[in-house]
Amino acid sequence: MNVAFPALFLFLVVLPGFLFRQFFQRNEVRTFDHTPFSAVVLKALLCAALFNAAGAIAARVAGYEIELGDVVRLLVGGPSSIKDLDSRLTWLNVHPVAGAGYFVFTNGLALVSAFVWRGTVQRWELDRTGHRLASLARGDAPWYYLFSGLDHPKEDAIDGAMVAAVVEFNEGSFLYTGVLADYEVNADGQLDRLMMVQAQRRKLENDRQYDAANERFMEDSTRFYPIAGDVFVLRYDEVKTLNVTYLSLEPQRRQATPGSPEAD
């Protein structure tokens, strides 16, 4: 028997666990510890066992029976085991869809389960700080939770975020502000780029003046000047400090049209 068959077979058996583990949570880290006894591998193997158990039950309901002894014999028995399984292999030739269908079912079930669980978490915000299922539903995505406002204590809906970043140049420090449109992280999950719209900047030293008589800061929009362009990209490794302000938009009122009850 080809020595690659056991490895291929085991790969197909454990693949559902890794597929589920990959997609069921939001995760910004794309590099994982895949050593045999790492937590990632152990969790994936546990998930694979659950999906294979579901596959075995489905096969039994469909009228098929999985002979574990024959599977073990194929994996460790060597070429001599093939002679003892001629009748089984003949049956497999007659029903080629049975074997392939099992792996399609287990891997498909893993993917569907992952996306259903992830959609449920996102729909009901089960990963919000304080929710009783947060420890189970939260993924390793700290930047997503920061920018989305899911960790913010405010009960108002968060519609976006505005960022303010200090960048140092030879001529001095500048403050860049804008509405966060998107962001990118590297393979290790570290923030790599910030993409802002309506970006503007000013020198950090051009701060607001304090009006002691009225006990308030004086607003001066001329301190900032807009940056031309549709999207401004800022590399995070150039940022010294970062401030995030959450935006909550007021619901827009419907404009009454002539002849409508509201207009009357």
C-alpha positions in Angstrom: 0.0 0.0 0.0 1.2 3.5 -0.8 2.6 5.1 2.3 0.9 8.3 1.3 -2.6 6.8 1.7 -2.6 6.8 5.6 -1.5 10.4 5.7 -4.1 11.4 3.2 -6.8 9.5 5.0 -5.9 11.1 8.4 -5.8 14.5 6.8 -9.3 14.1 5.5 -10.5 12.9 8.9 -9.1 15.8 10.9 -9.7 18.5 8.2 -13.3 19.3 9.4 -11.9 20.3 12.8 -9.4 22.7 11.3 -11.9 24.2 8.9 -14.3 24.9 11.8 -11.5 26.2 14.0 -10.4 28.6 11.1 -13.8 30.2 10.4 -16.0 30.0 13.5 -14.4 33.1 15.1 -13.2 36.4 14.0 -9.4 36.1 14.2 -6.8 38.7 13.2 -3.8 36.4 13.8 -3.0 34.4 10.6 -0.1 32.4 12.1 -0.8 29.6 14.4 1.1 27.1 16.5 0.5 23.8 14.8 2.8 21.7 16.9 1.2 18.4 17.7 0.2 19.2 21.3 -0.6 22.9 20.9 -4.0 24.2 22.1 -5.0 25.0 18.5 -4.3 21.5 17.3 -6.0 19.8 20.3 -9.2 22.0 19.9 -9.2 21.2 16.2 -8.9 17.5 16.8 -11.8 17.6 19.4 -13.9 19.4 16.8 -13.0 16.9 14.2 -14.0 14.0 16.5 -17.5 15.7 16.9 -18.0 16.1 13.2 -16.8 12.6 12.4 -19.2 11.3 15.1 -22.0 13.2 13.3 -20.9 11.7 10.0 -21.0 8.2 11.5 -24.5 8.8 12.7 -25.6 10.2 9.4 -24.0 7.2 7.6 -25.9 4.8 9.9 -29.2 6.6 9.2 -28.5 6.4 5.5 -28.1 2.6 5.8 -24.3 2.5 5.7 -22.0 1.0 8.3 -18.5 2.2 9.1 -16.2 -0.7 9.9 -13.5 0.8 12.1 -11.5 -2.5 12.1 -11.2 -2.3 8.4 -10.1 1.3 8.5 -7.4 0.5 11.1 -6.3 -2.5 9.0 -5.9 -0.3 5.9 -3.9 2.3 7.9 -1.4 0.0 9.7 -1.8 -3.5 8.1 0.5 -2.9 5.1 0.1 -4.5 1.7 -1.0 -7.8 3.1 -4.2 -6.2 4.5 -5.5 -5.5 1.0 -6.0 -9.2 0.3 -8.2 -9.6 3.3 -10.4 -6.7 2.2 -11.1 -7.6 -1.4 -14.8 -7.8 -0.8 -14.9 -4.4 0.9 -12.9 -2.8 -1.9 -15.2 -4.4 -4.5 -18.2 -2.9 -2.8 -16.4 0.5 -2.7 -15.8 0.3 -6.5 -19.6 -0.3 -6.9 -20.5 2.6 -4.6 -17.7 5.2 -5.1 -19.9 8.0 -3.9 -20.2 6.5 -0.4 -16.6 7.2 0.7 -16.3 10.6 -0.9 -19.8 11.6 0.3 -18.7 10.9 3.9 -15.9 13.4 3.7 -18.0 15.9 1.8 -20.6 15.7 4.5 -18.2 16.1 7.4 -16.3 19.0 5.9 -19.5 20.7 4.6 -21.0 20.4 8.1 -18.0 21.9 9.6 -18.1 24.9 7.3 -21.8 25.5 7.7 -21.6 25.2 11.4 -18.7 27.7 11.5 -20.5 30.3 9.5 -23.8 29.8 11.3 -22.1 30.2 14.7 -20.2 33.3 13.5 -23.3 34.9 12.0 -25.2 34.2 15.3 -22.4 35.8 17.3 -22.4 38.9 15.0 -26.2 39.2 14.9 -26.7 39.1 18.6 -23.3 40.5 19.6 -22.6 37.6 21.8 -18.9 38.6 21.9 -19.6 42.0 23.5 -17.9 42.7 26.8 -20.1 41.7 29.7 -22.2 39.1 27.8 -22.3 35.7 29.5 -21.1 34.0 26.3 -18.4 36.5 25.5 -15.6 34.2 26.7 -16.8 31.5 24.3 -17.7 33.7 21.4 -14.8 36.2 21.3 -12.0 35.6 18.9 -8.4 36.9 18.9 -9.3 40.2 17.2 -8.5 43.1 19.6 -8.3 45.7 16.9 -11.8 44.8 15.6 -13.3 45.0 19.0 -11.6 48.4 19.6 -12.7 50.0 16.3 -16.2 48.5 16.2 -16.9 49.8 19.7 -18.0 46.4 21.1 -15.9 47.0 24.2 -17.2 50.5 24.7 -19.5 50.8 27.7 -21.9 53.2 25.9 -25.3 51.7 25.2 -25.8 53.9 22.1 -25.2 52.3 18.8 -21.8 52.9 17.4 -21.9 53.9 13.7 -18.2 54.5 13.2 -15.0 55.7 14.7 -12.8 58.7 14.2 -9.1 58.3 14.8 -6.4 60.8 15.8 -2.8 59.8 15.3 0.4 61.6 16.2 3.2 61.2 13.6 6.7 62.7 14.1 8.7 64.2 11.3 12.0 66.1 11.2 10.1 69.4 11.1 8.0 68.5 14.1 5.0 66.4 15.3 1.8 66.3 13.3 -1.7 65.3 14.4 -3.7 63.4 11.7 -7.4 62.9 12.1 -10.1 61.3 10.0 -13.0 58.9 9.9 -11.8 55.3 10.0 -12.8 53.6 6.7 -10.9 50.4 7.2 -7.7 48.9 8.7 -5.3 46.1 7.9 -3.3 43.8 10.2 -0.2 41.7 9.5 0.1 38.0 9.8 0.8 38.3 13.6 -2.3 40.3 14.2 -0.5 43.6 14.7 -2.1 46.7 13.3 -0.4 47.6 10.0 -2.4 50.3 8.2 -5.1 52.8 8.9 -7.3 54.0 6.1 -9.2 57.2 6.7 -11.6 59.4 4.8 -12.1 63.1 5.3 -8.5 63.2 6.6 -6.8 66.4 7.8 -3.8 67.3 9.8 -2.2 70.0 11.9 1.0 70.7 13.7 0.7 69.3 17.2 1.9 72.6 18.7 -1.1 74.4 17.2 -3.4 73.4 20.0 -6.6 75.2 21.0 -6.2 78.4 23.1 -7.9 78.6 26.4 -10.2 81.5 27.1 -9.8 82.0 30.8 -12.5 84.7 30.9 -15.2 82.3 29.6 -13.5 79.2 31.0 -13.5 77.3 27.7 -11.3 76.4 24.8 -11.5 78.6 21.7 -12.4 76.7 18.5 -10.4 77.5 15.5 -10.9 75.4 12.4 -8.0 77.0 10.6 -5.6 75.0 12.7 -6.3 72.0 10.5 -6.0 71.7 6.7 -7.6 68.9 4.7 -5.6 66.3 2.9 -6.4 65.9 -0.8 -7.5 62.5 -1.8 -10.4 60.0 -1.3 -8.6 57.6 1.2 -5.6 58.5 3.3 -3.4 55.5 4.3 -1.3 55.8 7.4 1.2 53.2 8.4 0.9 52.2 12.0 4.6 51.8 12.6 4.9 55.6 12.1 2.3 56.4 14.7 3.4 57.4 18.2 0.0 57.7 19.8 -3.5 56.8 18.7 -6.9 58.1 19.9 -10.3 56.6 19.0 -13.5 58.6 19.2 -16.8 56.7 18.5 -19.5 58.2 16.4 -23.2 57.8 17.0 -25.4 59.3 14.3 -28.8 60.6 15.1 -31.7 58.8 13.3 -32.7 60.9 10.3 -36.2 62.2 10.4 -38.4 61.5 7.4 -39.1 64.6 5.4 -42.8 65.1 4.9 -43.9 65.3 1.3 -46.8 67.5 0.0 -50.1 65.7 0.4 -48.8 63.2 3.0 -50.5 63.0 6.5 -47.3 64.4 8.1 -47.5 67.5 5.8 -51.1 68.0 6.6 
